[in-house]
């Protein structure tokens, strides 16, 4: 018998191929073994996805530290985990659009704006919401700059801060998706209550920094606040530059 993945010869009784590590499957594909495989992959407490999610809640320093140190087989790869989170953010936005009541079209705060500018703002807001997952990923390097500057005395380089923030963004995105789904399933459509879930991101980030950098509670709070303020400042500068360049483009093309 040969391995179906790499075509190497297999000895009798082998469960995994010694050459490529592929599982040896001798029987034909049936509905039963497809369901078993699905259950093993997604509902087994020993699988990488569940283990990564649980351990990022309980001991994020272990998951992130092992990836940084080169141990890549125990937990889900940071790229795959972030990809899963971006997919769930898409579902999260769909749920919010589907079930949350829409606000009034006319806003007193925006009444002094011209109709054209209001339309542009509305269009940009919709784009930001629709692509919030990709935007969150795109801004991870900015977040990493902020944490690198605030925690620069803790011996992690910039690339390692990117990994830290990739795992953190993925984890609190998944948490927000789960919490929002549960709240809406319970029939709660309070916008303020759903918005309060955003605090989860701050609390989780603070917990990560507390565990990873071995801070006191006071240090974790003020450094998390400082990194978020710095991130917001950098993001505002980038958004302002993009807006100015976009307006220049419109002027030159009209």
CORTAJO-V853474 format. One record per pair of residues at least 6 apart in sequence whose ideal C-beta (glycine too) atoms are under 7 Angstrom apart, sorted by the first residue. I is the first residue (numbers start at 1). J is the second residue. D is the distance in whole Angstrom. If there is no record, write none. Layout:
i;j;d
I;J;D
I;J;D
This chain:
i;j;d
1;10;5
2;8;7
2;9;6
2;10;6
3;10;6
3;17;4
3;19;7
3;20;6
3;22;6
5;17;7
5;20;5
5;22;4
6;17;6
6;19;5
6;20;4
6;22;7
8;17;6
8;19;4
10;17;6
10;24;6
14;24;6
15;23;7
15;24;6
16;22;7
16;23;6
16;24;6
17;24;7
27;33;7
40;47;7
41;47;6
42;49;7
48;75;6
48;76;4
49;76;6
51;75;6
52;63;6
52;75;4
52;76;4
52;81;6
53;174;7
55;62;6
55;63;5
55;75;7
56;63;5
56;167;6
56;171;5
59;211;7
60;208;5
60;211;6
60;212;6
61;211;5
61;212;4
63;75;5
63;167;6
64;163;7
64;164;5
64;167;5
64;212;6
66;74;6
66;75;6
67;75;7
67;78;6
67;163;6
68;160;5
68;163;6
78;163;6
78;166;5
78;167;6
81;167;7
81;170;5
82;137;7
82;166;5
82;169;7
82;170;4
85;169;7
85;170;4
85;173;4
85;174;5
86;133;4
86;134;7
86;137;6
88;173;6
88;174;6
88;177;4
89;132;6
89;133;3
89;136;7
89;173;5
89;177;7
90;133;6
91;177;6
92;176;6
92;177;4
92;180;6
93;129;6
93;130;7
93;132;6
95;180;6
95;181;6
95;184;6
99;184;5
99;189;7
100;189;6
100;191;6
101;189;6
110;118;6
128;135;6
136;169;6
136;173;7
139;235;6
140;162;6
140;165;5
140;166;6
140;169;6
141;162;6
142;231;6
142;234;5
142;235;6
142;238;7
143;165;5
143;231;5
144;158;6
144;161;4
144;162;4
144;165;5
145;234;6
146;227;5
146;230;4
146;231;4
146;234;7
147;161;5
147;164;7
147;165;6
147;227;5
148;158;5
148;161;5
149;230;6
150;223;5
150;226;5
150;227;5
150;230;7
151;213;6
151;223;7
154;213;5
164;212;7
168;204;7
168;205;6
168;208;5
171;204;7
172;200;6
172;201;4
172;204;5
175;200;5
175;204;7
176;197;6
176;200;6
179;197;5
179;200;7
180;194;6
180;197;6
183;193;7
183;194;6
202;224;7
202;228;7
205;224;5
206;220;5
206;221;6
206;224;4
209;215;6
209;220;5
209;223;6
209;224;6
210;217;7
210;220;4
215;223;7
